[in-house]
């Protein structure tokens, strides 16, 4: 090896970008590219091609700079195009707009033909990017249209057709699942819906428990009992809120007992209301054993949406059923405690109690 070749190799090895190339680091894509003198080709850092000899490598800040220097783009990693993740996200965004614009939800086969890929590939990609399947996305879109129309006081007939239902029978069959109550009650802001509630005290502060006919619909923790009641009122502005009777006090005692001793478990009928994605996350949370934790990334993996870590965190934050849906068992990847809707100190206390035999 000549002296100039040795110097070139030493220069490359000393460059921190070389480590990213050897590791095929996808996080470095878009930050720089590298070219190989012997082939005349430039690549993105994550390219799966054989790692070149360091003395043959040149680094460039952009694809345009590499091409200006006379190099051509690699046909394998396509460094002259946006990163794969960005292209996939753009494709899924286009599919979402297609679903949103359709009068009736397009089939998986129709979406696949438009995207130029197989149905199985599209199904996996859509779920990886959004966290839900195309069918679940369309169902949630329908539910959103129904809630928007009825929430504005619109007619039930208008809501049926705005959401793309071909028959009122199908709509009424799904309305309880979509809205958590009859459509007429939802339109009136929960009017005629009966929700029983009580506010008590536990070692973590104030606690509000509320239940509909379907089950417990809220377990809220805080420092201000009045604020908890206002939170419940905001959720059901026209519902009939009824204070606790003796029978309901037993339910309150059960929930408070679980807060004090969360490791023993709780088995209550729950009225869980949320998007399809949120419900999948919440179900995964309920499967985390007491005394253990899982990271947001692990939950995303478990529900089959490894790229939806931020969405998982959002679903945890939207949980209105403290302890019953144990979002306190979700931590950062390094094991640290992250934000908790009812305060990190309460989260720490719950985890410590669960860890105690």
N, C-alpha and C positions, 0 to 999 in steps of 0.2 A: 504494500500500500504506500503510495507516494505521500510526501509531506502534506501537500495541499488536500489530498483525500482524507488524511488523518485529521487535519484541521476542520474540514467540513463535517466529519463525523462527530468530532468533539463539540463543535458549535451546536449541532442538532441535539446531541445528548444532554447538553446543558440547558436547552430551551424547555421550559415547563410544558410547552404544547406537545412535545414529543411523548411525555408520559400519558397525555390524554389520547394520543394516537395509538399507542401500544395497548391501552385499556379499551380502545374502541368506545370511548365515552360519548353517549348520545347527548349529554348535556352540553358538550362542546360544539355540537352542530350549530352552524349559523354564526359562531364567534370567529372562526377562521377555517381555512382549508389548507391542505398540503398537496404538493405536487411531487412527482417522481421523475427525475431527469431522464432515467433510462427508458421509460415508457412514454413520456410526453403526456401523461394523464394526471389530472388533479382529482382529489377525493375529499369527502367530508370526513371528520375525525372518526365517526362511528363505522366507516366502511368495513365490510367483512372480508375484503380482499387480503391477500397475504401481506404481512407487515414488511415494508421495504427496508433496505439497508439504510441506516441513518445518513451515510455520506451522500446518498442520492436524493435526499429530501430537501424541499424548499417550502417555507411557510408563506401563506398569503392571507391578507385580512379579509378578502372576499373572492367570490368566484370571478367577478369581473376583472380583478387584478391578476388572477391566475391566467385567464384567457388572454389578457393584454400581453402577458409574458410569453404567450405562445403555447400554452397547455390546453388540452381538450378535456371536457368533463367525462368522468367515469360513467360507463353505462350501467354499472351495478348500483351505485349509491346515488346517482343523479344529483351531484352537488350544485348544479345550476338551477335546480328547482327548490321550492320550499321544503323544509324537513318533512319526513313521512308523517309524523304526528300532526303537523299542521295541515298537511294535505288531507289526512283522514278526518280531522276535525271539520275542515271546510266541506268535505263530502257529506258528513253526517248532518251538518248544519243545513245543507241544501235539501237533504231528505226530510229533515224536520219541517222546513218551509213547505215542502211538497205535501206532507201530511196535514199541515195546518191549513193549506189552501184548498184541499179537497173537500167536496160536499160530504162524501162518505169516506171512511178510512181506506186508503189503498192497501191491497194485499201485499204480503211479503214478496211474492213473485213479481208484482208490478214495480215495486221499489228496486228489486234486484236488477230487473231489465234496464231500468233507467240509469242505474249506477254502473252497469256493465260488469257485474260480478255474480257469483252464485248466491243462492238464497242463504246457504249456511254461512258463507263468508260475510255477507252483509249483516246477518243476524248477530254474529259474534262481534263484528266491528261496531255496530250501533250500540250494543250493550256495553262494550268496553269504554266507549266515549261518553255515553249519557248515563250509564248505570241501569237502564231499563231496556226492554225489548221494544221494537217498533210498535207492536200491538199494545203494550203497556203505555207507551208514550201517547198513542192515539186515544186510549181510554182515559188517560189523565187530561188530555186536551178536551175531550168531550165533557168530562166532569167540570173543568174550568169554565167552559162555555155555559154549562147549565148553571153553575154557581153565579157567574157574572150576570146572566139574564134574570135569574130569580132574585139575586141580591139587589138588583135595581128595581124590583117590584114588577118585573115583566110577567106576562101570562105564561102559564105552564105550557100551553100549546106552542108558544113562540120558543120556549126553551127546548122543547122536543125537537123542533125542526132546525133550530140554530145549531144544535149539537150533532145533527146528521142522523138522527134516529128515523128509521123508516116506518116505525109503528109506535103508538103510545104504549102498547102492551110491553114491549121490550124496555122502554124507558122506565115504566113503573116497576118492572121487575128488578132493575138495577138501581133505582133511585135511593133506596135505603143505604146501599153500600156507598154510593157516590156522595150523599149528603149527610148521612147519619140520622136522618129524620125524613118524614114525608115531604115531598117537594113544596106543598102549600105552606108548611110550617117554615121551611127554609126561606121561602120568598118573603115571609113576614118577619124575617130576622129571628127565627126561633119561636115565633108566637105560637102558643098552645103547646110547645114542647115543655115538659115538666123536668126540671133538674133540681134534685135535692142536694143540699150542701151543708157543710158544717166547718167551722174554724176551731182548731184546737191548738194546744201547745205541746211541743216535744223538746227533747234536748238540743235539737238543731234550730229551734226558734218556733215561729208560727207555722202552721200547716193547714191547708184547706183541702178537703176531700169533697168531690162532687160526683154525682152519678145520674145518668139518664136511665131510661127503661132498659137500655141494652147493656149497661154496666158502668163501671167507674170511668168517667170521662176526663177527670182532672185530679192530679195530686200536686199541689203547688207549695213550695217552701219559701219562706222569707222572714223579714224582721217586722213587717207592718201588716197586721191582719186586715186592715181596711184596704191596703193596696192589693192584697190577694183577692178580696171580694170584687174590687173594681176590675181586676184582670178577668175574673169569671164573667162579670157583666159585659165586658167588652167582647167576649167570645160569643155570648148569646144575649144580645141587647134587648130582645123582646120575649125571651123565654120566661116561663113562670118559675122563678127561683124560690124554692121552699126550704125554710130552715129545718134543721135536723129534728127528728122525733126520736123516741127511745130506741126504735129498731135501727135507725141510721147511726145512732151513737155507738152501736156495737161494731158497725163497719169502721167507724173512725178509730175505735180502740184497736181493731185488727191492724189497720194501716200504721198507726202510731207504734204498735208493738213490733211491726216489721222494721220500722225505721230504727228502733232501739236495738233490734237484734236481726239485722238484714240477712245473716247467714242461714237462718232457718227457713227462708223461702216464703212465698206468698202465692196463694191460688185464688184469684178473684176474677170474675167476669169483667172484661175491659171493653170500653167503647172507644176504640182506637180510630182516630180520624186523621188522615193525612194523604199525601200523594202516594202513588204506587211505589215510587222509589223510597220514600220515607218509611212506608210500612215494611218494605224488605229490610231496611236498615234496622228498624225497631225490632223486628223478629230476630235478626241476628244478635242484637244486644241481649235479648231475653235468653239466648242460648249460651251466653258467657256464664260459666259456673261462678257461684259466689266464692269470694276469696281469690279470684284470679282477675287478670285484666287482659285487654287486647288493644292493639294500636288502631288508629284510624285506617292505616294502610292494610292491616290484617282484616278489618271488617270489610273494606272495599274488595279484597281478594275473596272473602267468604261469600259475598253476594254476587260474585262474577263480574265485578266492575273495577278492576285494579287501578284504573286511571281516575276514578271518581272520589279521590280522598277528600277533597274540599267539600264535595257534595255530601259525603258521609258526615263530616263535621257539622255541616248545616242542618242535616237531619237530626243529629244529636241535640243541637241547640233548639230545634223546634219541638222537641219532646215535651209534652205537658203532663206526663205521668211519671213524676219522680219516683224512684226506687222500684216501681212496678215494671217500668221499662228502664233497666239500669244503665243509663248513659254515663253514670259515674264510674263505670268499669272500663271506660275507653280512655286511653292515655296516649301521649306522644310516642313516637317510635323509640326515643331514648329512655322511655319509662317515666318521664316527667309529667306532672299534672298540668293539663292545659285548662282553658276556660271551661266553666261550668255554669249553666244557666242560673243556678241557685247559689253560686259562690264556691270558689276553690276550697275554702276551709271546710265547707259541708262535704265536698267531694272527698277530701282527705279523711274526714271523720268516718264517713261511710266505709271507705276502703279499710281503714284501721279496724273497724268493728268486724268486718267480714273476715279479716285476717286472723282475728282472735278465735281460737277453738271454742 
